[in-house]
């Protein structure tokens, strides 16, 4: 498998969203009659059910208390970063104002300074309680090194979901400088669902699933604000990463009868990308930049990744995506832009209807073709005028 890239060395051919297309089905279905919900397994309880298979990324420019409440009421789930400005500062809007207003030539240094402020544990509990008091589901995230401490704090405060997230997640992390997280023990001890990420490989996904998480995040470096692929050279295009991890999920289910959903995280800028991710095997998607465009997003049209403020090796940048509409518009429309970044749910249901999929499981069986011309064929005028599919 693979192609020769030089003497004695092969490489696999991999694919991203712009290189594939979904084939219409022989039967079509009324989009209003498809089941596209997402079910996250819970211990000794019924699954946590989301009306829509979309999560908001744990980015400070995307998720705060207000946003988390808003998307929860619309049927989705937002993940709050427990190592961001919301838990480092009692007055996050003041800090966010500085980030938004700073010139791009100085932004990396400012972010590094802002994120050096220590996390205040009392603010972790406070933010979770604020979300819960708003009648919303509370999902929170941190890196593995802090999961043991923050997990218990979040659980005690009433969090519904805990996400252990890093650039690359593994079960066997080797370090002589600090104690690595025992992922299996952590998942076993937590009473609430634990989502683990990020990964891109078949074997590694199997290893992670054997530790008992409720779901696995898929994606290394595809996010709009992430620069890991440029800084580190790491990454697998999201179509191939999703297909590989979906294969691991199916193999694990066949072996254990326990279904562990996978969530494709990053790289999706419009409804077409979201549809392709689900058709490639994802049970849900995690989106950042699309939500950063919402009026409710705390970044006011700006977006930056979690690794952007790294002290020694930043792996992200601040990008301007602009404010295009409300959160409801982005999820359900009506869309007043022509680039597919609004009415994501409408895109999912319409695509499912056109391929003849009654639910996400059937959607994952959609015929997929390699189609590198899918974005350009017949789209000359859109490209020249930078509208529609030619806008990016």
N, C-alpha and C positions, 0 to 999 in steps of 0.2 A: 504494500500500500504506500502510495506517495510517488514523488518524482525525484529524479537525480538533480541536485543543485550543484554538484561538483564531484570530484573523485571520492568514492567511498562514503558519500553523504547524501541521504535522502531527506525530503521534507514533504509533509502532507499538504495537499491543496485544501484550503479552508474558505468559508464563505461568510459574508456579512449580509445585512438586509438589502442593500442596493443590488446585490448580485443574484437574487432569486425572485420568483413570483409564485403566487398561488393559482392553481388551475380551477376554474369554475366547475361545479358538480353537475352530474346528470340530472339531479333533482334539486329544486330550489325550495326554500322554506320561508314563510312569513317571518321577517326579522323580529316581530313582536312576540313570537312564540318559541324563541330559543332560550335555553337555560345557560347563562354565562356566569353564574355565581362562583365564588371561591370558598372552599371549606378547609380551614386550618385545624388539624387534629389537636385534641386536648386530652390530657390524662384523666381517666375516670369521669369523663364528661362528654357531652355532645360536642361535635366540632364547632369552632368559632366560624360563623357563617358571615361572609361579606356579600353584599348584593352585587358588587362589581369586582372583577379580578384585577384591581389596580391599587398599588401601594405607592405612597409618596416617600421619596428618599430622605434619609436622615441628614439633610443638608441645612445649614443655618439660614441660607437664603430662601429656603422653601418652607420649612416646617417650624412653627412656633405653636403656642397653646391655641391661639385663635384658629390657625389653619387646621390643626389636628381635629378640633371640634367640628369645623366646617365640613371637612371631607368625610368624617365619620357619619355625620348626619345625612350625607349623600350616598352612603353605602360603601365607601372605601376605607382605607386605613393609612394614617400618616405615622412615620417613625420619627421620634424626637431624639436628637443627638445629645446624649448625656455628657459629652465632652465639648459641647459648643458654648456659644455665648449665653444660651438660656440657663445654663447651670453654673457659669463662671461669674455672671453679673446679675445683680438684683434689678438693674434697669437695662435690659437688652436693647430696646429701641434706640437708646442713646449711642450704644456701641455700633449698632447696625447703621446708624446715620453716618458715622465716621467711615465705615467700610464703603458705603455707597458713594460718598462725596469725594473720597481720596483719588488722586490722579493715578492712572494705571502704572506710571513709572515708580510709584511708591507703595503700591498696594501690597506686594508680597511682604515687605518689611513690616508694614502696619499689622497685617494678619499674624505674622509671627509674634509680634509684641502682644497683641490682644489675646492670643491663645496661650500665652505663658502664664496668665492669671490662673491660679488653682481652681479646680472644681469645688464648689461648696455643696457638701452632702445634703444640707438642709434644703437647698434649692432643687435637688433631685426630687425629693418628696413633695416639695411645694408645687413644682410644675406638673407632676403626675396627678396630684389632687385637683389642680385647676382644670386639667383635661377631664377628669372623672366628674367633677362638679358641673361641667358643661354638658354632661350626659353623653360623653363620647367614649369610645374605646381608646385605651392608652397603650401605645407601643413605643418602646425606647431602645436605644442602641449604644454600645460601647465596644472598645477593642478587647481582645482576649485577656490582656494583662490586667484589666480592671473589672472583668466580668464577675469574678468571685465576690468582690466587695459590692459592686453596684447592683448585681443581680438580686441579692437579698434586700437591699434598700428599696429597689424598684418593686419587688414583690410585696414587701410590707406596706408600701405606699398605695398599692392597689392596681399596679400595672397589669395589663391583660396579656401582653406579649413582650418577650425580651429577645433582642437581636444581638448576636455576637458577630461583629463584622470587622474585617481587616482587608488589606489589599489582596492578599492571598491567604486563604485559610487552609491549614493542614491539621491532621490529627497528631502527627509526630513533629512537633516543633522543638528543635535542639537549641539550648542556650545554657551557658555557664554563668551568665550574669544575673538571671532572674528565673523564678520558677514558672514553668509553662503551665497553662491552663489544662487541667485534666477534663477534656471535653465530655467524655462519657459520664464521669462523676458529676459534672456540672449539670448536664441534661437530666440525670437521674434525680438530683436533689431539688431542682427547680420545680415548683408546682404549676407554673404557667408555661405555655408553649415557648420553646426556644428555637429561633431561626438562626442558622449558621451560614456565613458566607465570607468571602466570595471564592468560588471555585470555577474551573472550566473543564476539568478532566473526568473521564469515566471512572478510572480506578480510585482516584481521590474522592469522588462523590460517593462511591460505595463505602469507603472507609468512614467518611463523615456520617453517612446514614446509619452505620452500625453503632454509632455513639448515641443514637436516640433522639436527634432533633425533630422538631415538628415539620420543618421545611428547610430547604437549602437555597441560598442565593447564587445565581450564576452570572459571571461577568468579571473580567479583569481589564480595566482600562478603557471601556468604551464610552464612558460618560462624557457629556459635552464639556464639562469643566476639568475633567481628569487628564493629566499629562503623563501618566505612568508608562504608556506605550512609547512616548518620546524620551522620557527621562531614563527608564529602566530597560526599554526594549521588550517588555513583557506584554502578552495579550493574545487572545484568540478571538477572531471575529465571532459575533454573537450568534449567528445562525449555527455554525458548527459547534460552538460551546453549548448551546441549548440542546441540540440533537444528541450530543455525547452524554450530557448529564441526564437527559430524558431516558436514554438507553439504560443508564445506571439505575435510575428510579424504577424502571420496569423490571429490570433484572432483580433488584432488591425485593420488589413486591412479589415476584414469582417465587423467590426463595423463602421469604418470611411472612407473606400475606399482610405486611404492613406497608401502606402507601404513604410515601413521603413526598409531598408536592415540591416542585422546583419553581423558583421565581426568577425570571430573567430580569437582571438589574442593569439598566443603563444602555445607552446607544439608540434609544427610540425617540425620535423627534416628532412623529406624526402617527395618525391612526393606522396607516399602512404598515409601519414598523411594528406596532403593537400586535396587529393581526398576524403578521409573519412570525413573531415570537411565540404566540399561542399555538399557531399551526405547526411550528417546529417542535412542540412538545411541552412548552411552559404551561403551568397551571394558573399562573398569574404573572404580572409584570410589576416592576418597581421603576417609577419614573421620577426624574428630577427636573430637567430643564423645561419640560412642558408645563409643569406646575409653577415654576419660577415666574412664568408669564401671568399668573393669576393676580388679580387685584388684592386678594387676601394674603399673598405670599409676603413674608417679612423683608425680603431682599429688594422690594420695589423695582423688580425687573432685572436684578443682578443675581448671579448664581456663582457659587464657588464650592469646590469639593472639600471633603473632610481632610484630605492630605495636603491641601493647599498651604496651610500655615506650618508645615513641618519645619522644625528648627534648622536642621542641617541639609535636608534634601526635599524641598517642596515638590509635590507631584500633582499639581493642580494650578488653576489660574482663575481669576475672576473674569466672568464673561457677562456681557450685556445681552439679555434676550428680549428686554422690553416688556411692558405690561399691555396685554392684548384684550383682556376680558376677565369676567368673573370666573371663579372656580366652577360654578355650575355650567357656564358656557363651555369651558374646557372639557368637562366631562360629558355633558348632555346637550350642548348647543342651546339655542340655534347658533351655528357658526357664522361669523361675519368676516372671516379671513379665508383665503383660498389655498392655504398650504397644508391643510389636514391636521393642524395643531389644535383644533377645537372639535368638540363632540366626539371624543375618543370612544365613548360607549356606543354611540351610533355607528361608528366605523366597525366595531367588533360585531354587533348584531347584524348589520347589513352584509358584512363579509361572510359570517356564518350562514346566513340565509342563502347567499349566492353559491357557496360550496356545498350546501345541503347538509350542514352539521346541526343537529338538534341540541348538542351540548358540547362542552369543552373537550370531553373525551373523543367525540367524533371529529371535532375540529382538528385535533392532533393527528388525525389520519388523512388530512387533506393532501392531495397530490401537489408536490412542489417541483418546480423546474428551475434549472440554472438559466438565468436570463439577464446577462449584464447590460443588455440594451433596454431594459424595462423602464429606466428613467429618462431615456433620451429618444426613443423611437416615436417619431411624429410630434415631438415636443419642441421643435426649433423655435417657434414664436414665443413660447413660455420662457425658454432659456434666454433668448435675446432680450426679452422685456423684463426678466427677473420676476415673474409672477407664477403662481401655482407651483408646479413641480420644478420650475426653473429658478425658484426663489432661493435655493441653497446650492 
